[in-house]
Every structure is written in structure tokens, then in C-alpha cells.
Amino acid sequence: MKLTYAVVIEQYPSNYGACGPDVPGCISTAATPDEMLAMIREALTFHIEATIEHGDPIPMPTMSIDDAIAYHCQAVIDHEAEWLAEFGEVPSTLWTWFQTVEVEIPAPHAALAAATA
């Protein structure tokens, strides 16, 4: 089963970070943009496979790139307020971009059968 997720990728002074807003808690970091794309694909795949193994519903991709941009803009505002309250400064982001990544996961019934075999 192939799923396509919108992801947020940010460049920081010393690395890159990414998240998939449709999959809460799914984040990754890497040294280069190419490595970041591979790592966020791997993180999404791992997260979804673990969700299936636990019998939880798969977080289906629902966000378009425009939705991810709107989500991220609000999340940045909320996050900056938390950082300012806690540390007095906001970490520097050099670039932020949005794109989709496709992940391939086993069909839920096949994954569950393999997990119980």
C-alpha cells in the first residue's frame, strides 16, 4: 500500500529536520537535504508499521501542501511562544520547505498476519 504524506522540512545552522503533520510525533533529522528525505520516509514507514502492529488505525494522509503550510505557520507561532517563555530565544531556522513523500507499507491485514505468525 502506497501513501503520500505532506512533510515539513527545515534547515537549521547545523542540520535539517522534518516532520509529517499527519503523523503526530513522527520527526527526523539529518545532515543533508537528500538524507533528510530518506530519513523522513523511513521514519514515516516505521511509525505506520508500528501503528499497524499495535492494532491502531493508520494515520491516513489528509493534508495538502497548502494545509501543511497553514498547520506549520500556526505551530511555529505556538512553538515560538513556548520557547520565548522557557528560554528567552527562538532557535534559528534558515529555510523551511514543504513537499510530499511517498511511503510503501504492507497492507494492514498482511502486516497483522505477519505479526501474529
N, C-alpha and C positions, 0 to 999 in steps of 0.2 A: 504494500500500500504506500503510495507516494502522497506526501502532504507538503504544501508550500506555505511557509511562515514569513511574515514580515519581521525583519530584525533591525535593531538599532546598533550602529557601530560607532564608537567614539575613539578618537586618537587623543592620548594623554602625552605628557612630556616623555615618558619612558616606555610606554606600551600602548596596546589597543584593548578595548573592552567591548563586549557585545552582550545583548540580551534579546530574548524573544518575548515581547509583551503578552502574547497569547499563552505563554507557558510560564506562569509566575515562578520565580526562583531559578530560572534557567539562565545562567550567565557564563561567560568565559572570558579569558584574557589571553593575549598572545603578543609576540614581538613584532609581527609584520601584518599588513592587511590580508595577504593571502593565507597566512597561518591562522589569522582570526576567523576567516570564513570557514576554513576546515574545522577549527575548534568549535565554533558555534553550531555547525552541522552535527558534529559528534556529540556535543552537549544536548542538543535537542533530541537526537536519536536515543541517547542513553536515558534521558529524562522520560521520554514517552515509553520506551521499553519497560522501565521500572514501574511506571504508572500501570501499564498493562499487566505486568506480573503481580502487582498488588490488587488487581481486580478493580481499579478505579477507572472512571471514564477518561478517555483520551481527550486532552485539551485540543480541540479542533481549531485550525486556523480560521480566524474570523476578521482579522484586521487587514485592511489595505495599507499601502504605504502612507496614504493621507491619514488614515486612522492612527497609524503608528507615530506619525509626526505629531498629531494633536495630543496623543497619550503621553509622548515623551516630553513635549513642552510643559504640560501640567505637572508631570513627575519631576522635572527639573526645578520648577518653581517650588514645589513641596520639599524636595530634597535640599535645595539651597537654604530654605528657611531652617531646616533641621541642622544643617552644617553650621550656619551662622550662629544658631542658638548654642550648639555644642562646642564648636571650635573657633568661631570668630572669623573663619575664612572659607572660601569655596575652592575646591581643587580645580585646577586649570584644565579645561578641555580645549584642545587645539582645533579639532574638526569633529563634526557629527554627520553621519550619513545614514541613509535608510535604503534597504534593498530586501529582496526576497531570497530565501534559500529553500531548496527542496530537500526533504529528507525521505528516506525509504525505510519503512519499518515493516516487520512481519504483520500479516493480518492478525487482528486481536484473537480470533479463535485459534489460529496456529500457534501464536505465542503462548496462550494459556495451556494448550495441549502439550507443548514442549516443556513448560514449567512444571506441569504435574506428572510428566512421564518419569 
